[in-house]
Amino acid sequence: MKVIQAMYNFIVGDMVILIGIALIVLILAFINSVGALAPLRGLTGLILIVGVLASLVATLSREAFSPRR
């Protein structure tokens, strides 16, 4: 268990980032596997960039506006 936690802390470090990236990967996999969503395949790069930025902004805003002193 300590090995998994050490890998998690090294790679991600924050649960919001991990969940955000996992959701983005699932959405992109869904777009690529469903034939009706084929017109969106050209936008997968943009979706990835916007999704990663959104998860990073969510993490940063949570850290910046936390009531800790």
mmJSON file of the N, C-alpha and C atoms, coordinates in Angstrom:
{"data_MODEL":{"atom_site":{
"group_PDB":["ATOM","ATOM","ATOM","ATOM","ATOM","ATOM","ATOM","ATOM","ATOM","ATOM","ATOM","ATOM","ATOM","ATOM","ATOM","ATOM","ATOM","ATOM","ATOM","ATOM","ATOM","ATOM","ATOM","ATOM","ATOM","ATOM","ATOM","ATOM","ATOM","ATOM","ATOM","ATOM","ATOM","ATOM","ATOM","ATOM","ATOM","ATOM","ATOM","ATOM","ATOM","ATOM","ATOM","ATOM","ATOM","ATOM","ATOM","ATOM","ATOM","ATOM","ATOM","ATOM","ATOM","ATOM","ATOM","ATOM","ATOM","ATOM","ATOM","ATOM","ATOM","ATOM","ATOM","ATOM","ATOM","ATOM","ATOM","ATOM","ATOM","ATOM","ATOM","ATOM","ATOM","ATOM","ATOM","ATOM","ATOM","ATOM","ATOM","ATOM","ATOM","ATOM","ATOM","ATOM","ATOM","ATOM","ATOM","ATOM","ATOM","ATOM","ATOM","ATOM","ATOM","ATOM","ATOM","ATOM","ATOM","ATOM","ATOM","ATOM","ATOM","ATOM","ATOM","ATOM","ATOM","ATOM","ATOM","ATOM","ATOM","ATOM","ATOM","ATOM","ATOM","ATOM","ATOM","ATOM","ATOM","ATOM","ATOM","ATOM","ATOM","ATOM","ATOM","ATOM","ATOM","ATOM","ATOM","ATOM","ATOM","ATOM","ATOM","ATOM","ATOM","ATOM","ATOM","ATOM","ATOM","ATOM","ATOM","ATOM","ATOM","ATOM","ATOM","ATOM","ATOM","ATOM","ATOM","ATOM","ATOM","ATOM","ATOM","ATOM","ATOM","ATOM","ATOM","ATOM","ATOM","ATOM","ATOM","ATOM","ATOM","ATOM","ATOM","ATOM","ATOM","ATOM","ATOM","ATOM","ATOM","ATOM","ATOM","ATOM","ATOM","ATOM","ATOM","ATOM","ATOM","ATOM","ATOM","ATOM","ATOM","ATOM","ATOM","ATOM","ATOM","ATOM","ATOM","ATOM","ATOM","ATOM","ATOM","ATOM","ATOM","ATOM","ATOM","ATOM","ATOM","ATOM","ATOM","ATOM","ATOM","ATOM","ATOM","ATOM","ATOM","ATOM","ATOM"],
"id":[1,2,3,4,5,6,7,8,9,10,11,12,13,14,15,16,17,18,19,20,21,22,23,24,25,26,27,28,29,30,31,32,33,34,35,36,37,38,39,40,41,42,43,44,45,46,47,48,49,50,51,52,53,54,55,56,57,58,59,60,61,62,63,64,65,66,67,68,69,70,71,72,73,74,75,76,77,78,79,80,81,82,83,84,85,86,87,88,89,90,91,92,93,94,95,96,97,98,99,100,101,102,103,104,105,106,107,108,109,110,111,112,113,114,115,116,117,118,119,120,121,122,123,124,125,126,127,128,129,130,131,132,133,134,135,136,137,138,139,140,141,142,143,144,145,146,147,148,149,150,151,152,153,154,155,156,157,158,159,160,161,162,163,164,165,166,167,168,169,170,171,172,173,174,175,176,177,178,179,180,181,182,183,184,185,186,187,188,189,190,191,192,193,194,195,196,197,198,199,200,201,202,203,204,205,206,207],
"type_symbol":["N","C","C","N","C","C","N","C","C","N","C","C","N","C","C","N","C","C","N","C","C","N","C","C","N","C","C","N","C","C","N","C","C","N","C","C","N","C","C","N","C","C","N","C","C","N","C","C","N","C","C","N","C","C","N","C","C","N","C","C","N","C","C","N","C","C","N","C","C","N","C","C","N","C","C","N","C","C","N","C","C","N","C","C","N","C","C","N","C","C","N","C","C","N","C","C","N","C","C","N","C","C","N","C","C","N","C","C","N","C","C","N","C","C","N","C","C","N","C","C","N","C","C","N","C","C","N","C","C","N","C","C","N","C","C","N","C","C","N","C","C","N","C","C","N","C","C","N","C","C","N","C","C","N","C","C","N","C","C","N","C","C","N","C","C","N","C","C","N","C","C","N","C","C","N","C","C","N","C","C","N","C","C","N","C","C","N","C","C","N","C","C","N","C","C","N","C","C","N","C","C","N","C","C","N","C","C"],
"label_atom_id":["N","CA","C","N","CA","C","N","CA","C","N","CA","C","N","CA","C","N","CA","C","N","CA","C","N","CA","C","N","CA","C","N","CA","C","N","CA","C","N","CA","C","N","CA","C","N","CA","C","N","CA","C","N","CA","C","N","CA","C","N","CA","C","N","CA","C","N","CA","C","N","CA","C","N","CA","C","N","CA","C","N","CA","C","N","CA","C","N","CA","C","N","CA","C","N","CA","C","N","CA","C","N","CA","C","N","CA","C","N","CA","C","N","CA","C","N","CA","C","N","CA","C","N","CA","C","N","CA","C","N","CA","C","N","CA","C","N","CA","C","N","CA","C","N","CA","C","N","CA","C","N","CA","C","N","CA","C","N","CA","C","N","CA","C","N","CA","C","N","CA","C","N","CA","C","N","CA","C","N","CA","C","N","CA","C","N","CA","C","N","CA","C","N","CA","C","N","CA","C","N","CA","C","N","CA","C","N","CA","C","N","CA","C","N","CA","C","N","CA","C","N","CA","C","N","CA","C","N","CA","C","N","CA","C","N","CA","C","N","CA","C"],
"label_alt_id":[null,null,null,null,null,null,null,null,null,null,null,null,null,null,null,null,null,null,null,null,null,null,null,null,null,null,null,null,null,null,null,null,null,null,null,null,null,null,null,null,null,null,null,null,null,null,null,null,null,null,null,null,null,null,null,null,null,null,null,null,null,null,null,null,null,null,null,null,null,null,null,null,null,null,null,null,null,null,null,null,null,null,null,null,null,null,null,null,null,null,null,null,null,null,null,null,null,null,null,null,null,null,null,null,null,null,null,null,null,null,null,null,null,null,null,null,null,null,null,null,null,null,null,null,null,null,null,null,null,null,null,null,null,null,null,null,null,null,null,null,null,null,null,null,null,null,null,null,null,null,null,null,null,null,null,null,null,null,null,null,null,null,null,null,null,null,null,null,null,null,null,null,null,null,null,null,null,null,null,null,null,null,null,null,null,null,null,null,null,null,null,null,null,null,null,null,null,null,null,null,null,null,null,null,null,null,null],
"label_comp_id":["MET","MET","MET","LYS","LYS","LYS","VAL","VAL","VAL","ILE","ILE","ILE","GLN","GLN","GLN","ALA","ALA","ALA","MET","MET","MET","TYR","TYR","TYR","ASN","ASN","ASN","PHE","PHE","PHE","ILE","ILE","ILE","VAL","VAL","VAL","GLY","GLY","GLY","ASP","ASP","ASP","MET","MET","MET","VAL","VAL","VAL","ILE","ILE","ILE","LEU","LEU","LEU","ILE","ILE","ILE","GLY","GLY","GLY","ILE","ILE","ILE","ALA","ALA","ALA","LEU","LEU","LEU","ILE","ILE","ILE","VAL","VAL","VAL","LEU","LEU","LEU","ILE","ILE","ILE","LEU","LEU","LEU","ALA","ALA","ALA","PHE","PHE","PHE","ILE","ILE","ILE","ASN","ASN","ASN","SER","SER","SER","VAL","VAL","VAL","GLY","GLY","GLY","ALA","ALA","ALA","LEU","LEU","LEU","ALA","ALA","ALA","PRO","PRO","PRO","LEU","LEU","LEU","ARG","ARG","ARG","GLY","GLY","GLY","LEU","LEU","LEU","THR","THR","THR","GLY","GLY","GLY","LEU","LEU","LEU","ILE","ILE","ILE","LEU","LEU","LEU","ILE","ILE","ILE","VAL","VAL","VAL","GLY","GLY","GLY","VAL","VAL","VAL","LEU","LEU","LEU","ALA","ALA","ALA","SER","SER","SER","LEU","LEU","LEU","VAL","VAL","VAL","ALA","ALA","ALA","THR","THR","THR","LEU","LEU","LEU","SER","SER","SER","ARG","ARG","ARG","GLU","GLU","GLU","ALA","ALA","ALA","PHE","PHE","PHE","SER","SER","SER","PRO","PRO","PRO","ARG","ARG","ARG","ARG","ARG","ARG"],
"label_asym_id":["A","A","A","A","A","A","A","A","A","A","A","A","A","A","A","A","A","A","A","A","A","A","A","A","A","A","A","A","A","A","A","A","A","A","A","A","A","A","A","A","A","A","A","A","A","A","A","A","A","A","A","A","A","A","A","A","A","A","A","A","A","A","A","A","A","A","A","A","A","A","A","A","A","A","A","A","A","A","A","A","A","A","A","A","A","A","A","A","A","A","A","A","A","A","A","A","A","A","A","A","A","A","A","A","A","A","A","A","A","A","A","A","A","A","A","A","A","A","A","A","A","A","A","A","A","A","A","A","A","A","A","A","A","A","A","A","A","A","A","A","A","A","A","A","A","A","A","A","A","A","A","A","A","A","A","A","A","A","A","A","A","A","A","A","A","A","A","A","A","A","A","A","A","A","A","A","A","A","A","A","A","A","A","A","A","A","A","A","A","A","A","A","A","A","A","A","A","A","A","A","A","A","A","A","A","A","A"],
"label_entity_id":["1","1","1","1","1","1","1","1","1","1","1","1","1","1","1","1","1","1","1","1","1","1","1","1","1","1","1","1","1","1","1","1","1","1","1","1","1","1","1","1","1","1","1","1","1","1","1","1","1","1","1","1","1","1","1","1","1","1","1","1","1","1","1","1","1","1","1","1","1","1","1","1","1","1","1","1","1","1","1","1","1","1","1","1","1","1","1","1","1","1","1","1","1","1","1","1","1","1","1","1","1","1","1","1","1","1","1","1","1","1","1","1","1","1","1","1","1","1","1","1","1","1","1","1","1","1","1","1","1","1","1","1","1","1","1","1","1","1","1","1","1","1","1","1","1","1","1","1","1","1","1","1","1","1","1","1","1","1","1","1","1","1","1","1","1","1","1","1","1","1","1","1","1","1","1","1","1","1","1","1","1","1","1","1","1","1","1","1","1","1","1","1","1","1","1","1","1","1","1","1","1","1","1","1","1","1","1"],
"label_seq_id":[1,1,1,2,2,2,3,3,3,4,4,4,5,5,5,6,6,6,7,7,7,8,8,8,9,9,9,10,10,10,11,11,11,12,12,12,13,13,13,14,14,14,15,15,15,16,16,16,17,17,17,18,18,18,19,19,19,20,20,20,21,21,21,22,22,22,23,23,23,24,24,24,25,25,25,26,26,26,27,27,27,28,28,28,29,29,29,30,30,30,31,31,31,32,32,32,33,33,33,34,34,34,35,35,35,36,36,36,37,37,37,38,38,38,39,39,39,40,40,40,41,41,41,42,42,42,43,43,43,44,44,44,45,45,45,46,46,46,47,47,47,48,48,48,49,49,49,50,50,50,51,51,51,52,52,52,53,53,53,54,54,54,55,55,55,56,56,56,57,57,57,58,58,58,59,59,59,60,60,60,61,61,61,62,62,62,63,63,63,64,64,64,65,65,65,66,66,66,67,67,67,68,68,68,69,69,69],
"pdbx_PDB_ins_code":[null,null,null,null,null,null,null,null,null,null,null,null,null,null,null,null,null,null,null,null,null,null,null,null,null,null,null,null,null,null,null,null,null,null,null,null,null,null,null,null,null,null,null,null,null,null,null,null,null,null,null,null,null,null,null,null,null,null,null,null,null,null,null,null,null,null,null,null,null,null,null,null,null,null,null,null,null,null,null,null,null,null,null,null,null,null,null,null,null,null,null,null,null,null,null,null,null,null,null,null,null,null,null,null,null,null,null,null,null,null,null,null,null,null,null,null,null,null,null,null,null,null,null,null,null,null,null,null,null,null,null,null,null,null,null,null,null,null,null,null,null,null,null,null,null,null,null,null,null,null,null,null,null,null,null,null,null,null,null,null,null,null,null,null,null,null,null,null,null,null,null,null,null,null,null,null,null,null,null,null,null,null,null,null,null,null,null,null,null,null,null,null,null,null,null,null,null,null,null,null,null,null,null,null,null,null,null],
"Cartn_x":[0.82,0.0,0.867,1.995,2.866,3.475,3.705,4.269,3.26,2.0,0.956,0.777,0.797,0.647,1.843,3.034,4.209,4.147,3.691,3.545,2.477,1.373,0.311,0.821,1.53,2.055,3.088,3.864,4.881,4.258,3.314,2.748,1.699,0.769,-0.359,-0.259,-0.298,-0.197,-1.512,-2.538,-3.817,-4.95,-5.96,-7.068,-7.895,-8.0,-8.775,-8.135,-6.824,-6.122,-6.325,-6.207,-6.369,-7.772,-8.788,-10.157,-10.436,-9.933,-10.138,-9.529,-8.3,-7.627,-8.292,-8.711,-9.392,-10.711,-11.461,-12.714,-12.455,-11.423,-11.096,-10.729,-9.942,-9.553,-10.777,-11.693,-12.916,-13.781,-13.899,-14.684,-14.065,-12.739,-12.075,-12.183,-12.11,-12.28,-13.71,-14.683,-16.081,-16.295,-15.687,-15.811,-15.21,-14.078,-13.421,-14.096,-14.888,-15.502,-16.922,-17.614,-18.998,-19.003,-19.601,-19.608,-20.394,-21.441,-22.257,-21.495,-20.444,-19.647,-18.413,-18.403,-17.256,-16.921,-17.894,-17.519,-16.7,-16.772,-16.012,-14.573,-14.222,-12.876,-11.804,-12.139,-11.181,-10.906,-11.796,-11.649,-11.069,-10.615,-10.154,-8.933,-8.063,-6.896,-7.313,-8.25,-8.75,-9.482,-10.261,-10.969,-9.967,-8.895,-7.862,-7.208,-6.829,-6.156,-7.079,-8.323,-9.267,-9.569,-9.705,-9.98,-8.836,-7.616,-6.453,-6.333,-6.505,-6.444,-7.543,-8.739,-9.835,-9.542,-8.967,-8.649,-7.521,-6.543,-5.466,-5.97,-6.866,-7.443,-8.297,-9.029,-9.837,-8.949,-7.836,-6.906,-6.273,-5.846,-5.209,-6.172,-7.398,-8.368,-8.721,-8.766,-9.035,-7.913,-6.669,-5.528,-5.442,-5.754,-5.604,-6.666,-7.88,-8.983,-9.351,-8.471,-8.755,-8.617,-9.4,-9.385,-8.209,-7.212,-6.054,-5.252,-4.682,-3.813,-2.602],
"Cartn_y":[-1.19,0.0,1.257,1.218,2.384,2.672,1.622,1.808,2.514,2.108,2.742,4.195,4.458,5.828,6.682,6.133,6.875,7.187,6.233,6.478,7.537,7.469,8.464,9.86,9.987,11.291,11.809,10.94,11.367,11.787,10.993,11.256,12.355,12.282,13.206,14.197,13.698,14.557,15.163,15.107,15.693,14.875,14.613,13.785,14.473,15.801,16.526,16.342,16.409,16.214,14.786,13.818,12.426,12.155,12.625,12.398,13.151,14.371,15.157,14.502,14.046,13.405,12.073,11.333,10.062,10.285,11.315,11.615,12.041,12.822,13.259,12.059,11.158,9.965,9.116,8.97,8.211,8.877,10.191,10.91,10.751,10.88,10.732,9.308,8.32,6.94,6.701,7.314,7.194,7.834,9.001,9.678,8.817,8.196,7.386,6.044,5.554,4.242,4.297,5.403,5.516,6.147,5.458,5.925,7.216,7.433,8.638,9.899,9.739,10.888,11.103,10.512,10.627,12.065,12.966,14.349,15.042,14.537,15.139,14.639,13.653,13.091,14.098,15.049,16.085,17.065,17.104,18.026,17.376,16.144,15.449,16.121,16.677,17.38,18.603,19.355,20.539,20.156,19.094,18.62,18.213,17.551,17.143,18.348,19.331,20.518,21.288,21.507,22.249,21.478,20.175,19.372,19.374,19.267,19.301,20.671,21.727,23.071,23.293,22.782,22.937,22.216,21.027,20.314,21.001,21.561,22.288,23.582,24.288,25.512,25.188,24.093,23.69,23.405,22.734,22.449,23.724,24.593,25.833,26.728,26.837,27.685,27.104,25.791,25.175,25.479,25.427,25.729,27.215,28.06,29.497,30.072,29.546,30.103,29.27,28.406,27.611,28.496,28.246,29.115,28.856,28.118,27.859,29.136,29.267,30.418,29.96],
"Cartn_z":[0.0,0.0,0.0,0.704,0.741,-0.624,-1.403,-2.737,-3.634,-3.554,-4.364,-3.954,-2.661,-2.191,-2.603,-2.577,-3.011,-4.501,-5.296,-6.729,-6.99,-6.256,-6.407,-6.072,-4.968,-4.566,-5.555,-6.145,-7.101,-8.425,-8.935,-10.256,-10.195,-9.278,-9.274,-8.113,-6.916,-5.753,-5.301,-6.121,-5.74,-6.353,-5.565,-6.023,-7.105,-7.055,-8.073,-9.444,-9.514,-10.783,-11.278,-10.398,-10.781,-11.33,-10.638,-11.088,-12.381,-12.486,-13.697,-14.92,-14.805,-15.934,-16.268,-15.247,-15.501,-16.24,-15.857,-16.558,-18.0,-18.21,-19.569,-20.436,-19.898,-20.656,-20.984,-20.027,-20.285,-21.348,-21.294,-22.296,-23.675,-23.772,-25.062,-25.594,-24.723,-25.149,-25.636,-24.97,-25.386,-26.756,-26.969,-28.268,-29.374,-29.108,-30.131,-30.37,-29.424,-29.6,-30.144,-29.969,-30.433,-31.822,-32.772,-34.15,-34.356,-33.55,-33.706,-33.307,-32.531,-32.094,-32.969,-34.142,-35.056,-35.435,-35.57,-35.89,-34.797,-33.576,-32.477,-32.402,-33.203,-33.131,-33.513,-34.346,-34.709,-33.583,-32.601,-31.477,-30.228,-30.327,-29.124,-28.499,-29.318,-28.777,-27.986,-28.529,-27.841,-26.557,-26.617,-25.425,-24.344,-24.738,-23.781,-23.132,-23.931,-23.392,-22.458,-22.873,-22.038,-20.75,-20.839,-19.651,-18.653,-19.145,-18.249,-17.592,-18.383,-17.81,-16.783,-17.05,-16.093,-14.779,-14.842,-13.603,-12.846,-13.572,-12.9,-12.272,-12.95,-12.384,-11.171,-11.206,-10.048,-8.844,-9.068,-7.976,-7.45,-8.356,-7.944,-7.186,-7.649,-6.953,-5.584,-5.502,-4.193,-3.218,-3.696,-2.824,-2.506,-3.486,-3.286,-2.37,-2.44,-1.671,-0.468,-0.023,1.171,2.405,3.433,4.623,5.571,5.127,5.999,6.213,7.393,7.681,8.414],
"occupancy":[1.0,1.0,1.0,1.0,1.0,1.0,1.0,1.0,1.0,1.0,1.0,1.0,1.0,1.0,1.0,1.0,1.0,1.0,1.0,1.0,1.0,1.0,1.0,1.0,1.0,1.0,1.0,1.0,1.0,1.0,1.0,1.0,1.0,1.0,1.0,1.0,1.0,1.0,1.0,1.0,1.0,1.0,1.0,1.0,1.0,1.0,1.0,1.0,1.0,1.0,1.0,1.0,1.0,1.0,1.0,1.0,1.0,1.0,1.0,1.0,1.0,1.0,1.0,1.0,1.0,1.0,1.0,1.0,1.0,1.0,1.0,1.0,1.0,1.0,1.0,1.0,1.0,1.0,1.0,1.0,1.0,1.0,1.0,1.0,1.0,1.0,1.0,1.0,1.0,1.0,1.0,1.0,1.0,1.0,1.0,1.0,1.0,1.0,1.0,1.0,1.0,1.0,1.0,1.0,1.0,1.0,1.0,1.0,1.0,1.0,1.0,1.0,1.0,1.0,1.0,1.0,1.0,1.0,1.0,1.0,1.0,1.0,1.0,1.0,1.0,1.0,1.0,1.0,1.0,1.0,1.0,1.0,1.0,1.0,1.0,1.0,1.0,1.0,1.0,1.0,1.0,1.0,1.0,1.0,1.0,1.0,1.0,1.0,1.0,1.0,1.0,1.0,1.0,1.0,1.0,1.0,1.0,1.0,1.0,1.0,1.0,1.0,1.0,1.0,1.0,1.0,1.0,1.0,1.0,1.0,1.0,1.0,1.0,1.0,1.0,1.0,1.0,1.0,1.0,1.0,1.0,1.0,1.0,1.0,1.0,1.0,1.0,1.0,1.0,1.0,1.0,1.0,1.0,1.0,1.0,1.0,1.0,1.0,1.0,1.0,1.0,1.0,1.0,1.0,1.0,1.0,1.0],
"B_iso_or_equiv":[0.0,0.0,0.0,0.0,0.0,0.0,0.0,0.0,0.0,0.0,0.0,0.0,0.0,0.0,0.0,0.0,0.0,0.0,0.0,0.0,0.0,0.0,0.0,0.0,0.0,0.0,0.0,0.0,0.0,0.0,0.0,0.0,0.0,0.0,0.0,0.0,0.0,0.0,0.0,0.0,0.0,0.0,0.0,0.0,0.0,0.0,0.0,0.0,0.0,0.0,0.0,0.0,0.0,0.0,0.0,0.0,0.0,0.0,0.0,0.0,0.0,0.0,0.0,0.0,0.0,0.0,0.0,0.0,0.0,0.0,0.0,0.0,0.0,0.0,0.0,0.0,0.0,0.0,0.0,0.0,0.0,0.0,0.0,0.0,0.0,0.0,0.0,0.0,0.0,0.0,0.0,0.0,0.0,0.0,0.0,0.0,0.0,0.0,0.0,0.0,0.0,0.0,0.0,0.0,0.0,0.0,0.0,0.0,0.0,0.0,0.0,0.0,0.0,0.0,0.0,0.0,0.0,0.0,0.0,0.0,0.0,0.0,0.0,0.0,0.0,0.0,0.0,0.0,0.0,0.0,0.0,0.0,0.0,0.0,0.0,0.0,0.0,0.0,0.0,0.0,0.0,0.0,0.0,0.0,0.0,0.0,0.0,0.0,0.0,0.0,0.0,0.0,0.0,0.0,0.0,0.0,0.0,0.0,0.0,0.0,0.0,0.0,0.0,0.0,0.0,0.0,0.0,0.0,0.0,0.0,0.0,0.0,0.0,0.0,0.0,0.0,0.0,0.0,0.0,0.0,0.0,0.0,0.0,0.0,0.0,0.0,0.0,0.0,0.0,0.0,0.0,0.0,0.0,0.0,0.0,0.0,0.0,0.0,0.0,0.0,0.0,0.0,0.0,0.0,0.0,0.0,0.0],
"pdbx_formal_charge":[null,null,null,null,null,null,null,null,null,null,null,null,null,null,null,null,null,null,null,null,null,null,null,null,null,null,null,null,null,null,null,null,null,null,null,null,null,null,null,null,null,null,null,null,null,null,null,null,null,null,null,null,null,null,null,null,null,null,null,null,null,null,null,null,null,null,null,null,null,null,null,null,null,null,null,null,null,null,null,null,null,null,null,null,null,null,null,null,null,null,null,null,null,null,null,null,null,null,null,null,null,null,null,null,null,null,null,null,null,null,null,null,null,null,null,null,null,null,null,null,null,null,null,null,null,null,null,null,null,null,null,null,null,null,null,null,null,null,null,null,null,null,null,null,null,null,null,null,null,null,null,null,null,null,null,null,null,null,null,null,null,null,null,null,null,null,null,null,null,null,null,null,null,null,null,null,null,null,null,null,null,null,null,null,null,null,null,null,null,null,null,null,null,null,null,null,null,null,null,null,null,null,null,null,null,null,null],
"auth_seq_id":[1,1,1,2,2,2,3,3,3,4,4,4,5,5,5,6,6,6,7,7,7,8,8,8,9,9,9,10,10,10,11,11,11,12,12,12,13,13,13,14,14,14,15,15,15,16,16,16,17,17,17,18,18,18,19,19,19,20,20,20,21,21,21,22,22,22,23,23,23,24,24,24,25,25,25,26,26,26,27,27,27,28,28,28,29,29,29,30,30,30,31,31,31,32,32,32,33,33,33,34,34,34,35,35,35,36,36,36,37,37,37,38,38,38,39,39,39,40,40,40,41,41,41,42,42,42,43,43,43,44,44,44,45,45,45,46,46,46,47,47,47,48,48,48,49,49,49,50,50,50,51,51,51,52,52,52,53,53,53,54,54,54,55,55,55,56,56,56,57,57,57,58,58,58,59,59,59,60,60,60,61,61,61,62,62,62,63,63,63,64,64,64,65,65,65,66,66,66,67,67,67,68,68,68,69,69,69],
"auth_comp_id":["MET","MET","MET","LYS","LYS","LYS","VAL","VAL","VAL","ILE","ILE","ILE","GLN","GLN","GLN","ALA","ALA","ALA","MET","MET","MET","TYR","TYR","TYR","ASN","ASN","ASN","PHE","PHE","PHE","ILE","ILE","ILE","VAL","VAL","VAL","GLY","GLY","GLY","ASP","ASP","ASP","MET","MET","MET","VAL","VAL","VAL","ILE","ILE","ILE","LEU","LEU","LEU","ILE","ILE","ILE","GLY","GLY","GLY","ILE","ILE","ILE","ALA","ALA","ALA","LEU","LEU","LEU","ILE","ILE","ILE","VAL","VAL","VAL","LEU","LEU","LEU","ILE","ILE","ILE","LEU","LEU","LEU","ALA","ALA","ALA","PHE","PHE","PHE","ILE","ILE","ILE","ASN","ASN","ASN","SER","SER","SER","VAL","VAL","VAL","GLY","GLY","GLY","ALA","ALA","ALA","LEU","LEU","LEU","ALA","ALA","ALA","PRO","PRO","PRO","LEU","LEU","LEU","ARG","ARG","ARG","GLY","GLY","GLY","LEU","LEU","LEU","THR","THR","THR","GLY","GLY","GLY","LEU","LEU","LEU","ILE","ILE","ILE","LEU","LEU","LEU","ILE","ILE","ILE","VAL","VAL","VAL","GLY","GLY","GLY","VAL","VAL","VAL","LEU","LEU","LEU","ALA","ALA","ALA","SER","SER","SER","LEU","LEU","LEU","VAL","VAL","VAL","ALA","ALA","ALA","THR","THR","THR","LEU","LEU","LEU","SER","SER","SER","ARG","ARG","ARG","GLU","GLU","GLU","ALA","ALA","ALA","PHE","PHE","PHE","SER","SER","SER","PRO","PRO","PRO","ARG","ARG","ARG","ARG","ARG","ARG"],
"auth_asym_id":["A","A","A","A","A","A","A","A","A","A","A","A","A","A","A","A","A","A","A","A","A","A","A","A","A","A","A","A","A","A","A","A","A","A","A","A","A","A","A","A","A","A","A","A","A","A","A","A","A","A","A","A","A","A","A","A","A","A","A","A","A","A","A","A","A","A","A","A","A","A","A","A","A","A","A","A","A","A","A","A","A","A","A","A","A","A","A","A","A","A","A","A","A","A","A","A","A","A","A","A","A","A","A","A","A","A","A","A","A","A","A","A","A","A","A","A","A","A","A","A","A","A","A","A","A","A","A","A","A","A","A","A","A","A","A","A","A","A","A","A","A","A","A","A","A","A","A","A","A","A","A","A","A","A","A","A","A","A","A","A","A","A","A","A","A","A","A","A","A","A","A","A","A","A","A","A","A","A","A","A","A","A","A","A","A","A","A","A","A","A","A","A","A","A","A","A","A","A","A","A","A","A","A","A","A","A","A"],
"auth_atom_id":["N","CA","C","N","CA","C","N","CA","C","N","CA","C","N","CA","C","N","CA","C","N","CA","C","N","CA","C","N","CA","C","N","CA","C","N","CA","C","N","CA","C","N","CA","C","N","CA","C","N","CA","C","N","CA","C","N","CA","C","N","CA","C","N","CA","C","N","CA","C","N","CA","C","N","CA","C","N","CA","C","N","CA","C","N","CA","C","N","CA","C","N","CA","C","N","CA","C","N","CA","C","N","CA","C","N","CA","C","N","CA","C","N","CA","C","N","CA","C","N","CA","C","N","CA","C","N","CA","C","N","CA","C","N","CA","C","N","CA","C","N","CA","C","N","CA","C","N","CA","C","N","CA","C","N","CA","C","N","CA","C","N","CA","C","N","CA","C","N","CA","C","N","CA","C","N","CA","C","N","CA","C","N","CA","C","N","CA","C","N","CA","C","N","CA","C","N","CA","C","N","CA","C","N","CA","C","N","CA","C","N","CA","C","N","CA","C","N","CA","C","N","CA","C","N","CA","C","N","CA","C","N","CA","C","N","CA","C","N","CA","C"],
"pdbx_PDB_model_num":[1,1,1,1,1,1,1,1,1,1,1,1,1,1,1,1,1,1,1,1,1,1,1,1,1,1,1,1,1,1,1,1,1,1,1,1,1,1,1,1,1,1,1,1,1,1,1,1,1,1,1,1,1,1,1,1,1,1,1,1,1,1,1,1,1,1,1,1,1,1,1,1,1,1,1,1,1,1,1,1,1,1,1,1,1,1,1,1,1,1,1,1,1,1,1,1,1,1,1,1,1,1,1,1,1,1,1,1,1,1,1,1,1,1,1,1,1,1,1,1,1,1,1,1,1,1,1,1,1,1,1,1,1,1,1,1,1,1,1,1,1,1,1,1,1,1,1,1,1,1,1,1,1,1,1,1,1,1,1,1,1,1,1,1,1,1,1,1,1,1,1,1,1,1,1,1,1,1,1,1,1,1,1,1,1,1,1,1,1,1,1,1,1,1,1,1,1,1,1,1,1,1,1,1,1,1,1]
}}}
